Amino acid sequence: KEAMASNDVMRINVWSGPRSSSTTLMYAFASRPDCTCLDEPLYAHHLSKNPHIERPYKTELMAAQNTDGAAVVASQLLGACPTPILMAKHMAKQAEGLDMAWAANCKHVILIRDPVKLISSWAGPTSPDGLELTLEEVGVASLVSVASTLRRVAGPANVVVVDADDLAARPQATLEALCAALEVPFHPTMLSWSAGPKACDGLWAPHWYSTVHQSTGWQAASGAKCFPAQCFDLLEDALPFYEALRRRKILAASTAGAASCCASFSVDVEKWPLLNEEDPLCAVEVKAKMPDPRNHKTLLTWVGAPGQGRLLPRSQAGVSVFDSAVQGGDAAWEGLRVYQGRIFHFQKHLDRLFASAKALDFKNVHSKEEIELAVFSTLAANGMRDECHMRLTLSRGRKSTSSMNPAFNVFGCTLIVLAEWKPVQSVATYDNAKGVSLITASQRRNPPSCLDSKIHHNNLLNNILPKIQANLAGAADAIMLDLDGFVAETNACNLFLVSEKAVATPTATACLPGITRQAVMQLVRKGKADESKADGDGKGAAAASGEEEEEEEEGFSLEERCGVSQSFVLVRKGKADESKVDGDGKGAAAAAASGEEEEGFSLEERCVSLAEFCAADEVFTTGTMGELTPVVRIDGRCIGTGVPGPVTRRLSAAYKCLIDNPALYTLLPDN
């Protein structure tokens, strides 16, 4: 064939380690009518740089191939080619000692394979020709180095990572994705070929290619092999290099099960922009998992036992499969918000976290100072000082063996600090401008006799099942009732209703008495400060609550007394005589009913039925994530006028002003 001009040739270099199906991929390209393939043209160059390496064909190879890598690049890799596509297969270690500037105008494929399968394929501590298996021989460290160099020289868009296991399991879909990333058309002939040696084979083929010579196409991986125990240290060394490349591998599109395929992979669209974000497969990953574009970037997450925590990229952060959070949801958690360099109610959240840990009888818990340092370090590393939300998780820790028995937790608790960009106005579940719709869940909220909600635990199936119902119904969340049929809370938030001159919230018998809930209750009490103090933006109410810590201690006590009616009342010190408060709280209830609490809106913490919520003038939810969220429909019924009401708006504005109260926030250290 007549050689094509150099600048008219698409030059594709495939870099891999051994036993990674690189020869099979070469055969796939060789089956194309528009492609010429080269089998490891830099092999002799590599042997010349490493004279200690012995191969049974070394003498013959050194005589047949040019040992000058630069000359090979000029004459073969960048030289004339008889076809529009030139595909050259290389072992990553063969790039040693070579100036890689030549790779700038080429496309590159990084072919990876799971080290567990790769090492198992040798079925012993030595390679077939007697060489000791080492990290160098496995080749994964060299592959990471070459990939990093190529991304710098050729640009990320010209370096494609593909997994050999994906090629074996889904050859057509993976090859189509690979060809698309390389900007060459997929050719069906890449799926099959004739058995036997090929014209592109290197002279070492008789020593290595016996299995692939028997193939006529891509073959699914054979059954799992026993991993050689003596290679376990090697596996632990190799895995981090593999994971560094694996998280950037291409998605294999599929007409069937696209969502499940997508869920199996992770793509950093900013660091490795190979796929079109408008592609449905990629869109599921990006939009569903990372609703805020800033979270496309790798965020740092704090993970570790006491004295062992460290920051890791979110793609690599994880806990052991023996961790109690994995084994049984045995953990406690808190949600935190950061506003303008301040962590709101940080100390209250920490107090509740430690209270949950104590109730769960956690041992070897991180100190308060260590948790504070982990939180501050995570926020600082991510440059987060506003518009972010943190999930603070404390598990019972790693177990020595799989079991539900806490006696096997001997390594200390595990702390996870996960921070993400989540402005209140962008949290999809909580539309605070227009309001949300709720449904009533079929599941009942756990009572304290089963699992006390006052322990802020990670065993969330009681919440997740109602959330599934809400998702299927197109609602934001689901209202959960207690065992007596009264409203407890939603699957995620506390609930309030406004009816006439009363603001009511369900008793905390079967719900978590939330920190945001408590703040709103205090605002309602302070909001009895006359309406002239509270202008349109709610600052009056906020100002009145400015010294809530001190005033609450001196002016009010909140007594929750469960009597026959299970009513809970607010008692104002000095006005509700102790003689009026009998054992079942009826005296206090009478005092409240007499008008002593009535200066604006009265606050009622009592058993509230679903019918009362449906008939209320206003309903809203409270929580750290969404603050105050108006509810405009319950089970399809319009609440009030169907839009956020004035009391909800006023309380929401007053709540936002609490952010400026030094008694309620912890200031972040300066970077």
N, C-alpha and C positions, 0 to 999 in steps of 0.2 A: 504494500500500500504506500501511496505517496505521503510523506511526512507532512503534518500540519504545522503551520507557524506556531511558535511557542506561545504567543499571546492569545491564540484561539483555543487553547486546550484548558479544560477544567482539570486541575491537579488536586487529587484527593489523597491524603496520607493517613493511613490507619495505624495508630499506635496502641500497643497492648502489651500485656505480659504473656507468659506461656499458658497453654491450655485454656484459652479464652475464646475459642471458635474463630480465631483470626483467619485461619486457612479456609474455613467454611465461608466466611464473609468474602474472602478473596475469590473463591469459586463463584459466589453469587454475582460479583461484579464482572468476572471473566465470562459469565454466561451472557452478558449484554453484548449486542453487536457493535456498540459504540464505545467500547472500553478496552484498554490495554492494561494488563496487570503486571507488576513487578513484585517478586517475592524476596523480601529482605535484602535489598541492594546494598545496605550499609553493614551487613554481617561481617565481612572481612575487615572493614574499618574498625568495628568493635573488637574483633580478635587481635588486631594489631595494637590496639590501645591496652589490651589485657593479655599479655603473652602467657600468663599463668593458666589461662583457661584452656582445657583440653577437650577436644571433640574427636570422635572417630573419623570424621571427614575433614579435619582441619587442614591438612596438607593440600588436599584437592581443592578445598574452598579458597585458600589463600592464593592458589595459582590461578583460579578461575575468575575471581572477583578483584576489582581494583581496591586496594587497601587505603587509598587516599579518599577520605570522605568528601572533601571539597570537590574533587574531580567527579565523584559519583553524582553529587548534587548538580553540577553544571551539565554533565553529559546525559544523565538519565532522568533525574527528578525535575529539572528545569529545561531539559533539551527537547528536541523535536519529538513528536509522537504521531503515529499513523491514525489515531482515532481522536474524537472530540474529548474523550475522558481518559485520564491516566490515573490509575489507582495503584499506590505503592504501599505495601504492607511492611511494618517495622515492629521490632521489639523496642520498647521505650528505652532500654539501657543502651541501644545502639546509637543514640544521639549523643553519647558521652564524647566530649572533646570537639564537638562540631559547632561552628558558628551558625546559630539558628536564624540569622537575619534572612536567609533564603526563603524561609517559610511564610514570609509576610503576604505573598500573593497566592497562597494555596488555601485549600479547605482541609480541615483536619478532623479526624474521628478518634475519640478516646474510647477504646473498647475495654470495658471492665467486666469482672466476674467476681461473684461472691467468694471471698477467700476460704470459706468453709468448704465449698464445692471444689474450688481450685486445689486446695491442699489435699482434700480427700481423694482427688483423682489420682494422686501419686500412690495412695494406699501404703505409705511408709515414710520413714524419715529421710529417704534419699530419692533422687530423681531416677528415671529409668537407666541413665548411663552412669549411675553410681555417685553422682554429685550430692553433697549434703544440701538439704533444703534449708535455705536461708531467706531472709527478707529480700536480699538482692536477687536471689534466684526466682522468687515468687514475682518480683518485678513491680509490685504495686507502689512502692515508694518512688521508684524511677518514673512511674506513670504520672504521679502527682506533680513531680518536678517538671516533666515535659509539658504537661497540661498548663501549668502556671506560666511557663515560658511562652508557649504558643498563644495563650490568651493575651499576653503582653505584646507579642510581636505581630500576630495576625488579627487580634481583636476578638472579643468574646463571641461575636456573631459568627465567626468563622471556625469555631471550635465546638464540636458536637460530642456529647457523651452518650454512649449507648451501652446498654447492659446485655451481655451475651445470653443471660437467662431469658430476657425479653425476646430476643431474636429466636431462641429455641421454642418458646411457648407460643408466641404470636408473630411468626415470621413476616407475613404480608403486612400486617398493621405496623409493625416496628420498622420494616424496610420502607414503607411509604412515608412514615414520619421522618426517617433518616434522610431519604431522598429530598423531601420537602425542605429540611433544614440545610441540606447541601445545595439546594437550588438546582437539582437535576431531576428530570422526570423519572418516576418509578417505571421499571420494565418488568413484566411478568416472568421473563426468563430468569430473573434473579432467584426464583423459588425452586428451580430444579436444574439438574445437569446430569451428564452421563457418568457412570461409575468408572473408576480407574484414574491413572495419573493424568495430569494436565500439562499443557505446554508451558504454563507459567510457573510450574513447580521449581523450587530451588533444588540444588543437587543433594541436599540433605533429606529430601522427601522419603527415600526408602527407610530412613531411620525413625521418622516421626509421623508420617502421613498414612499409615496402613489403615487406620479406622476411617479417616475421611475419604480415602480412595474407594471404600466400599459404599459410601453414601451416594444417593441420587437426589438429595435435597435436604432441607432443614429437618432435623429430628428433635423431638421433645427429649428433655433430659431423662436419663434413666433413673431408677429408684435410688433413694438415699443410700450412701455408703457409710460404714462405720468410720468415724473420724479417728485418726491415729492419736492416741493420748499423748504421745511424746512430742507432738507438734502443737500442743495447746498454747505454749508460750509464744510460738511463732504466729499463731492465729491472733492472739491478743495484740501483738505488735502490728499485724497487717490490717486489722479491721479499721482503725482510725483513718488510714490512708484511703481505704475503699469507701468509707462513709463520706469523706470529703469530696469524692467524685460522684458518688451515687446520688447525692441530693441534687445534682445538676443534670441528671440524665433526662433524655427526651421522653415525652409521653407517647405511648403507642395508642393512636386513635383507634376506635372500634365503633362500628355502627350499632353493635349491641352492647349494652352495659357501659356506656361511656362514663356515666357518673361513678360507677364502681371502679372503673379503671383509673379515673382521675383521683379518687380517694386514696389510691395506693401509692401515689407519687407526690413529691413535693417539688415545686418549681419556684425559684426566686426570679421573678420576671424582670427585676431591675438589674440583678447581677449576671443573669444568664439569658438574655432576651432572644430566645430561639423561636418562641411560639407567639402567634398573634393572639393578643388578649381577647379579640373578638371571636376567636374560635370557641365553639360551645364547650369543648372539653376543658380548655384553659380557663374559660370564664367561670366554670363551676368552682374550680380551685381558687381563683383569685377573689371573686366576688363573695362566695359563700364563707370562705375562711378568713379573709382579710378585708372587711368592709371599709376600713380606713386605709387609704393609699400609703400613708406613712408606715403602716405595719408590713408593707411589702419588703421593706429593708429588714435585714437581720437584726432582731432585738436581742439584748442580752438578758438572761434570766438567772437568778441566783438559786442554786440547788446545793444542799449538803446537810450532813449531820453536824452536831455542835463542834465548832472548831475546825470544820472541814469544808465549809461552804465556799463556793466560788462562782464566778460569772461565766456563763456559757452562751453561745449563740442559740437562739430558740430552736434552730434546726437540729441541734445536738443535745439540748437540755433534756434530761429525763431522769427517771428513778429506776431502781432495780425492780425486776419482776417479782422479787421477794418483798418489796415494800408493802407495808400494811395498807396503804391507800389502794394498791392494786389488788392485794389479796382479799380485802373485805370492805373497802371504803372506810377504813379505820383511820380517820383524820378529822381535823377541825380546820375551819377556814374563816377568813374575813375579806370583805371587799372594801377597798379604800379609794378615795378620790383626792386628786391633787388639783388645787386651784391657785394659780398665781404664786407659785413657790411655797405653798402651804398644804400640808396634809390635814384634811378636815377630820376632826374628832379622832386623831391618831391614837391618843392615849386610851380613849374609851374602847376603841377596837382592839387594842393590845390587851386591855384588861379582860375583855370578853374572850379573847383567844386563850389567855391563860386560864380563865375560869372553865372554859370548855375542856382544856387539856387536863385540868385538875379533876373535873367530873369524870373524864375518861380514864383517869389514873395513868396518864403518860409518865414515863420515867426518862431521866436524862434529857430534859427539855432545854432548848436554847435559852440563854439569859435574855432579859428584856433588852439589855444593851447590845447584844449580838444581833437580835432581830432588827433593832433600830438601825444598826450599822449596815445590815444587809439591804434594808429598804432604801436608805440614803445612797448606798453604793450603786444599787440597781438603777435608781432614778438618775443619778449623776452620769453613769456610763451611757445611758440612753439619751441624755440631754433633755430629760422630761421635767418640766416645772409647771405645766398647765395642761388642761384638757386630756388628762390621762387617768386611767383606772388601774388599780392593782388588785390582784387576787393573791392573798397571803394564805398559804396552806401549810399546816403543821401535821404531819402524819406520825403515827407511833414509831415509824422507822422500818428499817430493813430487818427481816427475820433470818434466822440461821437455817430454817427449813420451811417449806410450805405448810402453813397451818394457820388456824384462826386463834391459836393460843398465844396470848401476849407474853407468856413466859419465854417464847423464842425470840422476842425483840430484845436483843442484847447489844445493839450497835448505836443506840441513841435515836432520837427523833429526827425526821427529815424535814427541813424547811425549804419551801419553794416560794420565791418572790417573783411573780409574773406580772410585768407592767406592760400595758398597751395604750396606744393612742385611742381614746374613746370619749370625745366630747359629748356632753349630755344631749345636745340637739341632734347628734347623728346616730344615737343608739336606736336601732330600728324598732325594737319592742316598745319603746316608750316615746310616743309622739306627744310631747307636752304642749304643742301648739294647738292641734286639732282634737286631741283626746283619743282614747282607745276603746275597743270593745272587749268585753270579757264574756266567757261562758262559765257555766257551773260544772265542775268536774264530778265524775261518778265516784272517784276515790275520796275517802275521808281523811282528814288530817290526823296524824298520829297523836294520841293523847299521851300525857306524861306516864301513864301506866304501861305504855308500850315502848315508846322512844321519845323522850322529852325534847321538844323543839327548842328549849332554852339552851341545850347543848348545840352549838353551831357546827354540826357534824357534816361529813362528806357523804353520808349514806343517803343519797338524794333520790332514790327511785320513787319514794312517795311524792316527790315534786315533779319528777321527770314524766311520769305517766300522765298526770293532768296536763303538762305542757304539750305532750303529744296530741292530746285531745284538742287543745286550743289551736295547735298548728293545723290540724286536719279541718277544724271548723273555721279557719281564717281569722281567729281571734288573737289578741296580743297575749293573753294569759288566761288562766282558769281559776275561778273562785273555789276554794276548798272549804267544806263544812266540817265541823267536829262531829263526834259520834252522837251528839244530841240534836244535830241538825242545825245548829247555829253556825254563822259564818266565822271561820277562823282567820283566814288570810288568802291571798292568791298563792299560786305555786312558787312565787318569787318575792312578793312584796306584802307589806301590811296594808290594810284597808281603812278608809275613813268615809263617813257619810255626813252630809250637811242637811239638816231638816229643820225648817223654821229658824229658831235661834239656838239650835243645839248642834254641836259637832260630836259625833259618836264614833268610837272605834271598838272593835271586839276585844274582850278581855284576853289576856295573854295565856290563858289556860292551855290552848292547843296551838299556839303560834309563837314565833320568836319575837320577843319585845324589842323591835329594831331600834337602832340608834337614831335613824332618821325619824322614825315614829315618835320616839321620845322628844326629839327636838320640836316636832310639829305640835305635840301636846303642850309643850312649854310655851310655844308661840300662841296657841289658843288661849291659854291661861293669861299670858301677858297681854294678849290681844284684847282682853277685857279692858285694858287701858283704852280710854275712850277713843272713838274713831277719829276725833280731831287730831290725835297724835299720829295716826296712820294715814299718810297721804297715798296718792295713787300708786307709788312704787313700793309701798309697804315698809318704808324706812322707819315710820313711827313704831310699828310693832317690833321691828328688828331692834330699834334703839331700846325699847322697853325691855327687851330680852337680853340686852347687852351684858348685864351682870347676873345672868341666869344662875350661875353656879352659886354665888353668894346669896342672892335673894331667895333661891329655892331652899337653901338650907335654913334661912332665917324666917321666911314668910310662909312657906308651904311644906306640908308633908303629904305624900301620896300613900294612902293605905288601901291595899287591896284585900278585902275580906270576903271569903266565899261562904255565903249562907245558904238558906233554903232557895232563895231566888238566884243564887250565884251572881249577885250584883256587885259591881266594883265602883267605888265612888271616890271622888276627889274631896279631901277634907282640907279646909283652909284653917291654918292654925289661928287660935285666938277667937275664932267665930263659931267653930263647931266644938261645943263643950264636950269633954270626954264622956260626960254622963249621957250625952245624946247618942254616943256611938256604942251601941250594944253589940253583942256577940255576932249577930248576923248582918251587921252594917246598916240595919234599917234606920237607926237614929241618924246616921250620917246621910243616908238617902233622903230622909225627911228634911234634914237641914238644907241639903242641896235643893230640894224641891221648894223650900220656903222662900227661895230667892236670894239667899246669902251669896250664892255663887254667880248670880245673874247680874253682870255689868255690861255685857255685850253678847258674847256667845258663851254658852255653858259647855263644858267638856264632860262627856259621858263615856266612861270605860265600862262596858257592860256586855251582856250577851245580846247580840244583834242578829235578827233573822234575815234570811235572804229576801223575804218580802219587804222588809224595811229598806234594804238597799235598792231594790227595784223601784220603790215609791219615793225615794229621797229626792231632794232638790239638786244635790250635787253628790258625786262620789269621786274619790281620788285614791291613788295608791302612793305609798312612800317606800323609798329604798335608796341605798347609796348610789346605785348605778344610774337610775333615772330621776332621782330627787322626788318631786311631786308630779304625778301624771294624772290628768283628768280622765275619768271614765265616762263615756257618753252613751254606751249601750251595755246592757247585761242580758244575755240570752236573747238578743234581738230586740229587747225593749229599750225605748229611749229613756235616758236619765235626764230629768229636768227639761231643759229646752234643747237638749241634744248638742250643746256646745259647752266648753269649759266655763264654769260659773264664777261669779265675782269673789266668793269666799276662797275658792281654790286658787284663783289668780292672786288674791291678796296674800294668802299664806305662802304661795310659791315665791312671790317677790320678797316677802319678809325672810324666807328661808335663805335666799341667795345673799341677803345682807348679813347673815350670820357668819359668812366667810370672813368678814372683816373683824370679827370679834377675837382678840388675842387669846381669850380664855378657851376658845374652842378649836384652835389649830396649833399644829407644830410647824415651826418655820424650817424650811429646808436649809441646810448649810450652803454657804456660797461655794460655787465650784472652784 
